[in-house]
């Protein structure tokens, strides 16, 4: 086939019909209507978030009894690791 002036040559896909057959159209319509229904639902307003608490101004302290228990535990663990 000779190329036409000012137009690209026709290809096989250009000669065939456009898009899918019409039998698939009802499915598309159902999907579109469901999507528009979902989009049409009013947006739920987000509740205002509470402000962040102020950062602590002092270093949190551990009770002395807990410090002693932790030191004893870690010392025992280190002793077992060296012996093992």
ChimeraX commands (.cxc) that place a marker at each C-alpha (Angstrom):
marker #1 position 0.00,0.00,0.00 radius 0.5
marker #1 position 1.37,3.42,-0.91 radius 0.5
marker #1 position 1.78,6.00,1.88 radius 0.5
marker #1 position -0.71,8.88,1.75 radius 0.5
marker #1 position 0.57,12.43,1.57 radius 0.5
marker #1 position 0.76,14.08,5.01 radius 0.5
marker #1 position -0.42,10.96,6.86 radius 0.5
marker #1 position 1.54,8.00,8.22 radius 0.5
marker #1 position 0.77,4.67,6.58 radius 0.5
marker #1 position -2.11,2.71,8.07 radius 0.5
marker #1 position -1.18,-0.20,10.29 radius 0.5
marker #1 position -3.11,-3.36,11.07 radius 0.5
marker #1 position -4.27,-2.07,14.46 radius 0.5
marker #1 position -5.55,1.16,12.89 radius 0.5
marker #1 position -7.79,-0.77,10.50 radius 0.5
marker #1 position -9.43,-2.81,13.26 radius 0.5
marker #1 position -12.15,-1.40,15.49 radius 0.5
marker #1 position -11.30,0.85,18.40 radius 0.5
marker #1 position -11.07,-0.51,21.95 radius 0.5
marker #1 position -12.84,-3.54,23.32 radius 0.5
marker #1 position -16.15,-4.94,22.07 radius 0.5
marker #1 position -19.30,-3.33,23.45 radius 0.5
marker #1 position -20.26,-6.46,25.38 radius 0.5
marker #1 position -17.79,-5.44,28.11 radius 0.5
marker #1 position -19.43,-2.04,28.62 radius 0.5
marker #1 position -22.01,-2.98,31.33 radius 0.5
marker #1 position -19.19,-4.09,33.66 radius 0.5
marker #1 position -17.45,-0.78,33.18 radius 0.5
marker #1 position -20.65,1.11,33.90 radius 0.5
marker #1 position -21.17,-0.83,37.15 radius 0.5
marker #1 position -17.58,-0.16,38.23 radius 0.5
marker #1 position -17.90,3.54,37.42 radius 0.5
marker #1 position -21.19,3.90,39.30 radius 0.5
marker #1 position -19.75,2.12,42.34 radius 0.5
marker #1 position -16.67,4.31,42.23 radius 0.5
marker #1 position -18.73,7.50,41.95 radius 0.5
marker #1 position -20.86,6.37,44.90 radius 0.5
marker #1 position -17.77,5.82,46.99 radius 0.5
marker #1 position -16.32,9.17,45.95 radius 0.5
marker #1 position -19.60,10.92,46.68 radius 0.5
marker #1 position -19.58,9.84,50.34 radius 0.5
marker #1 position -18.89,12.81,52.62 radius 0.5
marker #1 position -15.42,12.93,54.09 radius 0.5
marker #1 position -15.24,12.29,57.82 radius 0.5
marker #1 position -13.66,15.23,59.59 radius 0.5
marker #1 position -10.51,14.39,61.48 radius 0.5
marker #1 position -10.69,15.27,65.17 radius 0.5
marker #1 position -8.18,17.89,66.18 radius 0.5
marker #1 position -5.09,16.24,67.57 radius 0.5
marker #1 position -4.04,17.07,71.08 radius 0.5
marker #1 position -0.87,19.15,71.45 radius 0.5
marker #1 position 2.29,17.28,72.33 radius 0.5
marker #1 position 3.24,17.31,76.01 radius 0.5
marker #1 position 6.20,19.53,76.85 radius 0.5
marker #1 position 9.59,17.79,76.88 radius 0.5
marker #1 position 10.92,16.76,80.29 radius 0.5
marker #1 position 13.15,19.37,81.88 radius 0.5
marker #1 position 15.09,16.99,84.15 radius 0.5
marker #1 position 16.72,13.60,83.75 radius 0.5
marker #1 position 14.41,10.89,85.07 radius 0.5
marker #1 position 15.93,9.24,88.15 radius 0.5
marker #1 position 15.92,5.55,89.08 radius 0.5
marker #1 position 15.32,4.58,92.71 radius 0.5
marker #1 position 18.58,3.53,94.47 radius 0.5
marker #1 position 17.19,0.05,95.24 radius 0.5
marker #1 position 16.60,-0.57,91.53 radius 0.5
marker #1 position 20.11,0.65,90.68 radius 0.5
marker #1 position 21.61,-1.78,93.22 radius 0.5
marker #1 position 19.52,-4.68,91.89 radius 0.5
marker #1 position 20.51,-3.88,88.30 radius 0.5
marker #1 position 24.21,-3.67,89.19 radius 0.5
marker #1 position 24.01,-7.02,90.99 radius 0.5
marker #1 position 22.22,-8.62,88.02 radius 0.5
marker #1 position 24.70,-7.31,85.45 radius 0.5
marker #1 position 27.66,-8.32,87.62 radius 0.5
marker #1 position 26.27,-11.85,87.90 radius 0.5
marker #1 position 25.69,-12.02,84.13 radius 0.5
marker #1 position 29.22,-10.81,83.41 radius 0.5
marker #1 position 30.64,-13.40,85.83 radius 0.5
marker #1 position 28.71,-16.20,84.11 radius 0.5
marker #1 position 29.84,-15.03,80.68 radius 0.5
marker #1 position 33.52,-15.09,81.73 radius 0.5
marker #1 position 33.15,-18.51,83.38 radius 0.5
marker #1 position 31.18,-20.00,80.46 radius 0.5
marker link #1:1,2 radius 0.2
marker link #1:2,3 radius 0.2
marker link #1:3,4 radius 0.2
marker link #1:4,5 radius 0.2
marker link #1:5,6 radius 0.2
marker link #1:6,7 radius 0.2
marker link #1:7,8 radius 0.2
marker link #1:8,9 radius 0.2
marker link #1:9,10 radius 0.2
marker link #1:10,11 radius 0.2
marker link #1:11,12 radius 0.2
marker link #1:12,13 radius 0.2
marker link #1:13,14 radius 0.2
marker link #1:14,15 radius 0.2
marker link #1:15,16 radius 0.2
marker link #1:16,17 radius 0.2
marker link #1:17,18 radius 0.2
marker link #1:18,19 radius 0.2
marker link #1:19,20 radius 0.2
marker link #1:20,21 radius 0.2
marker link #1:21,22 radius 0.2
marker link #1:22,23 radius 0.2
marker link #1:23,24 radius 0.2
marker link #1:24,25 radius 0.2
marker link #1:25,26 radius 0.2
marker link #1:26,27 radius 0.2
marker link #1:27,28 radius 0.2
marker link #1:28,29 radius 0.2
marker link #1:29,30 radius 0.2
marker link #1:30,31 radius 0.2
marker link #1:31,32 radius 0.2
marker link #1:32,33 radius 0.2
marker link #1:33,34 radius 0.2
marker link #1:34,35 radius 0.2
marker link #1:35,36 radius 0.2
marker link #1:36,37 radius 0.2
marker link #1:37,38 radius 0.2
marker link #1:38,39 radius 0.2
marker link #1:39,40 radius 0.2
marker link #1:40,41 radius 0.2
marker link #1:41,42 radius 0.2
marker link #1:42,43 radius 0.2
marker link #1:43,44 radius 0.2
marker link #1:44,45 radius 0.2
marker link #1:45,46 radius 0.2
marker link #1:46,47 radius 0.2
marker link #1:47,48 radius 0.2
marker link #1:48,49 radius 0.2
marker link #1:49,50 radius 0.2
marker link #1:50,51 radius 0.2
marker link #1:51,52 radius 0.2
marker link #1:52,53 radius 0.2
marker link #1:53,54 radius 0.2
marker link #1:54,55 radius 0.2
marker link #1:55,56 radius 0.2
marker link #1:56,57 radius 0.2
marker link #1:57,58 radius 0.2
marker link #1:58,59 radius 0.2
marker link #1:59,60 radius 0.2
marker link #1:60,61 radius 0.2
marker link #1:61,62 radius 0.2
marker link #1:62,63 radius 0.2
marker link #1:63,64 radius 0.2
marker link #1:64,65 radius 0.2
marker link #1:65,66 radius 0.2
marker link #1:66,67 radius 0.2
marker link #1:67,68 radius 0.2
marker link #1:68,69 radius 0.2
marker link #1:69,70 radius 0.2
marker link #1:70,71 radius 0.2
marker link #1:71,72 radius 0.2
marker link #1:72,73 radius 0.2
marker link #1:73,74 radius 0.2
marker link #1:74,75 radius 0.2
marker link #1:75,76 radius 0.2
marker link #1:76,77 radius 0.2
marker link #1:77,78 radius 0.2
marker link #1:78,79 radius 0.2
marker link #1:79,80 radius 0.2
marker link #1:80,81 radius 0.2
marker link #1:81,82 radius 0.2
marker link #1:82,83 radius 0.2
marker link #1:83,84 radius 0.2
view
